[in-house]
Amino acid sequence: MRVFLIVIDSFGIGAMPDADKFGDVGSDTYGNIYAQTGVLLPTLVSMGLNNIDGVAKDFAGGRSLRPVAFPTGACCRLSEKTFAKDTTAGHYEIAGLVMERPYRIYKKFPPDVVEDLERSTGTHFLGNEAASGTEIIQRLGAEHLRTGFPILYTSQDSVMQIAADTSVVPLQRLYEICTKARNIMVGERAVGRIIARPFVHENGKFTRTEDRKDYALEPPGETMLDILAAGGVRVVSVGKIYDLFCGRGIAEGHHTGNNAEGLEVLERLMESETESFVFANLVDTDMLYGHRNNAAGYAAALRKIDEALARLRGALREEDILIVTADHGCDPTTESTDHSREYVPLLIEGKRVEPKNLGTLAGFDHIANFVLALYGLRSDADIYDKIIRREL
């Protein structure tokens, strides 16, 4: 049996009830993108996307999201248990680890942190503020070129980001700086991720490259990847999954620079893999479009994912299961450039899957329970009992 779990990064489907505590009232990544662009996603819709609670609705201008009469898979919406809206917390919860205390979020890094960072890395830093990554490199890029100092910033997530032009700070040097930062940002200071953000410049314009690298902490508890590996299941990762889990439980990791590479790897794995669990993240929707408030770009990325899903779905074998979900929202139509506290979709397809709407379920960890039940490693999975046919 093969199971393919695909996370469309930041593909939220509407604000959660506590969105006001995060400044995200009215966020609806999918709905608002559709209202603005009219994007059509026939594969996801046929799987049951528009049948999920709260998704079907009318928008100003005459556009409407409508359910299909006979979805091909099981569907539901999931709320997040962890009081967070960041990538690390979302992926941990998908993998069955609900964090009681999410990692710390900074508005700026305190003097003792900056001093330790400068002492360890041997360089000063520019910035030290919460900012959009694309905006701050435009604003501080010229000063960075003049001084050679990397740009330090954070966001409304638990991250420390360090950006540098590769002609000023070579890529390996930037990675070395981020490795040292990771060693500093632990314990009470801990952030979920240190992110290396290389960029280049031309004619006064600064553009990120695809060589970003994430430095996560090891998950603070057991995840489904640990359980699968211990149970003899071969785990294969695509995209930033390997970095998010520090490789723990993963037999083979495929790092990718963009969605096109990720989807290509997925199609190749669909052709070649035998018994395995494949866990993939498609990051462009979040990194390139959500954070940059680019609804048209987000819509185009969704269309490409939807087209690839049609091919992947067509290649499923008799026992295979395809799962599509998200880790949080990042509504590009709002003023914010940060993640949004939203429900996420859960779509499950396969010849053994009974098409039905499971309503609204509390916890992304339902996904881990379902996956582990598929492999006979857990017996307490509500979803499994409700949608898996006992015989083909």
N, C-alpha and C positions, 0 to 999 in steps of 0.2 A: 504493500500500500504506500501511496505517496500523498502527502498533504502539502499544499502550497498556501502559505499565509502572506498576503500582500497588504502592506500598510501604505495607503495613499496619504502622504504626510500632510497634515493640517486640514483634511477634508471633513470639516465639521458640518453638522446638519441642523443647527439651531441652538440658541442659547439655553444653557441649563438653568434651573430655578435659582441657583445661587450666583448667576452671572453678574449681578449687581456688586457683589463683593470683589469682583475682579475688574470692574469698569467695562463690562462687555454686554450690557443690556442691548438687545436688538441685533446682536451678531448672528449671522446665519450664512456660513461660508458658501454652501451649495446654493441655497435659495437666493441669496443676494447676487451671486455671480450669474445665476440663470436670469434673474430679473433684469440685470444690466446687459447681458450678452445674448440671451436666448440659446445658450449652449445645449446641444442635444447629445445625450449619452445613451444610445439605444441598448448597448450591452448591459450596462449597470442598471438601467431602468427595467429591462427584461428580467434581470436577476431579482428585482424587487425593491430597488432603491426608492422609487416614489411611493411604494406601498408602506414604507416605514412610518410609524406614528409621527405626525407633525410635519411631514415633508410635503405632502400634496396641499397646495394652496394657490390662491389667485394673487397676482401682482398688478400694480398700477401699469397701465399701458396695454392691458389685455392679455398679458402672458400668464399661463397657468402651468403648474406642475400637476400631473394627473397620474394615478396609479394604473397599472395594467391589470387586466382581468385575470390572467393566469401567469403569475411569475414563475420562473423556472427553478427558483431556489428558495431557501428559508431566509427570512430577514427579521431584523429587529433594530432598535436603537439602544445604545448603551450609555449610561451615565458614569462619570468617573468617581470612584470612591475617594481617591487621594485628593486632598485639597490643593490642587495645582492645575497648571495648564501647560506644562513644559514637555519637551520630547522625552526626557529621561523618565519622568514619572509615568507618562503615558505608555511607553514601551515596557517599563517594568510591570505595570498593572496588566497589560496585555499578556505578559509572560507569567502572571499569577502572583506578583509581588506588589502588594498594596503598602505604600509607605505611610507609616503613622506620622512621621515628621518629615515633610518634604525638605529637600536641600535649601539652603539659605539663598535669599534673593537680595542683591545689593542695589542701591541707587548709585553709589560710587564706592570704591574700595577705600577703606580707612588707611590713615598714614602708616600704621605698622605693617599692613599688608604690602603697600607700595614700597616701603623701605626694604622689606625682606625680598621682594621681587627684584628690586634694582640691585641689591647686594648679591643675590644669587646669580642673576643673569649678566651683570656688568654693564647694564645700559639704563638710561632714563626712559621714561614713557610720556607720550602725549595723551591728552584726552582725560581718561578716568572719569567717565560719566555714563549714564544710561542713554543709549542712542541707537538709531537705525544704522546698521553697518554700512549700507550704501551711502547714506547721507554723511556719516562722519569721515569716510575716506575722501569724499569730495571736499569737505570743509577743511580737513587737516592734512590732506595729501601733500600740498605744496610745502608746508612746514616740515612734514616727515621727510620729504626729499632733501630739504635744506639741512636738517639736523641729523638725520639717520635714526631718530628715535622711533620705535614701534608705537602704534596707536593702541591704547588700552581702553576697552569699553565693556559695558554689560547691557542688559535689557531687563524686561519684566520677567525673565526666566532665570533659573539658577545657572548662570554661565559667566565665565570670564573669557572675553574674546580679545585676541591680540592680532592686529592687522599690520602688514608691512608690504611694501613694494619689493618684488623679488630682485629688482636691479640694485636695491639699497641693502636689503637684508635677504641674503640667499635663502632658498626654501629650507634647506637642512638646518640653517641657523635659526630660522623661525620655529621649526619643529623642536629644536633644542631648547629654545626659550620657553615654549609651551610645556615641554616635559618638566622643566624646573618649576614652572608655575603650578603644574599638577601636584608636585611634591610639597608645595607650600600650602595649597588650598585644600587642606584636610582637617579633620577634627571639627572644632567649633566654627572654623572658617569655611568649611567644605562647600563647594559648589558642585552641581551635578556634572558639568562638563567644562573643560578648557577647550576653546576652539581656535585653531590656527586659521587665519583668514588672509592668505596671500592675495595680492592684487598687482596689476600692471598699470602703466600710464602711457597715454599718447595724446598729444596736442592738448594738454591740460585736463584731460578726462581720465578718471581712475576707475578701473574695472576689475572686479574680482575674477580670479582664475578658478578652475575646478579642482585645485589641489588642497582644498580645505582638509583639515584633519581634526578629529574629535578625540579628546583625552578624557574618558569617563572614569569614575570610580568603579571598583568592582561592586556589583549588586550587593546590598547589605543583607541579603537573605537568599534562600533557595528560589530558583525560577524553574519554569517548565523546561528550559534548555538543559539544566542540570539533571532533572528527572528523566528526560528523554535520553540523554547521553548515558546515564547510569542504567537505563533500561535497554540499552543496546540499539537505540534508534540513531541513525546517522543524521546529524543536523548540519544543514548547509545554509549559509547566510548570504544575502545580496544587499549591497549598499552599506549604509552606516550601522547596520545591526551588529556586526562584529565589534566595532569600536564601542557601541553603547553598552555591550555586555562584557567588554574586555576579553572577548574570545571565549568566555567560559561556557563549556558545553558544546562548542561549535567545532565540528570536524573539518569543515572547509569553508573559508570565507572569500567572497568575491567583492572586492572594493570597486566601486564604480564612480565615475565623475559626474554622471547625469542620468536622467530617466531613460534616454535612448539606450545607453549602455546597460542599465539595469533590466530593461525589458528584453534586450537582446540576450542577456545572460539567462533570464527566466525562460525564454523560448528554447534556448539551448539545453537547459536543465530539464525542461519538459520532455525533450526528445531523448536525453541520455540517462537521466537518473532512474534508478530502480526503486529500492526501498529507501525512503528518506523523508525528512521533514525540511521543507525549504521556507525560510523566513526572510522576506524582502521588504525593504523600505524604498519608496520612490519619493525623493526629496525635493524635486524641482518645484512642485506646487507650492511648497512652503518657502524654500530658500530664495527662489528666483521671482516668485510672483506674489505670494501672500504677504511677505514682509515688505515688498516694494509697492503694495497697493496697486497691483497691475491685474485687474480683473480679466482683461482680454487675454493676457498671457496665461493666466491660470486656466481660463476656459480652453485655450488651445492645448495646454498640457493635459487637461482632462480628456479631451477628444482623442489624443494620441494613446493615452492609457486605455480608454474605452475600446479603441480599435485593437490594441494588443490583447486585451482581455477576451475579445471575441476569438482570436486565434488560440489563446491559451485554453479557453473553455472547450474549443473544438478538439483539442489534443488530450483531454482528460481520458484516462483509462477507466476500466470498469470499477476499480476500487478507489480511485482517486477522489480527493476532496479539495476544492478551491475555496479559500476564505478571503474576503476583502473587507478591510476596516480602515480606521484612522486613529491617530494618537491625540488629537486636540483640534481646535479650529484655528484659522488665521484669515479672517474675513478681509479681503482686499478692498472692499467697498466702504469700510469705515475709516475714520480719521486715524485710528491707531495703526501702527506698523507692527504690533506685537501679536502673539498668539491670543486666541479667544477661548473662553470657557464654554465649550459646546458639547452637546451629545455627538456621538460618532455612529456611523452606520456599521452594521454587521450583516454581511451577505455571505451565504454558504451555498455552494453548488456542488453537485455530484450525482451520479446515478443512484446512489443509496439515500439521497436526501429527499425527504418529504417536503414539498413546497408549502410553507405556511408563514404567517406573520406571528412572531413570538411576543410582540408588544414592546414594552420598555423594560429593560433589565438593569439592575443596579450593579455596576462593576465591569470594567474591561476584563477582569480576571475570569469572566465566563468563557472567554476564548481559550485561556490556558486549560481550564477544566474540560472543555470540549475536546481539545487536541489530545490531552492525556487520556481521555476516555476512548478516543479513536484507537489509540495504541494499547489499550488495556492496562494503562498505568494509573487510572483513577476511576472510581465507580460512582462519584457523586455529582455527575454532570447533568443538570436539568436539560440543557439543550440537546445533548446526545440522546437522551431517552425520548425526547419529543419529536425529533426529526429524522433519526437514522432508521431506515427500514431494516428489519431483521434478516430478510433474505432478498436477493436480487430477483 
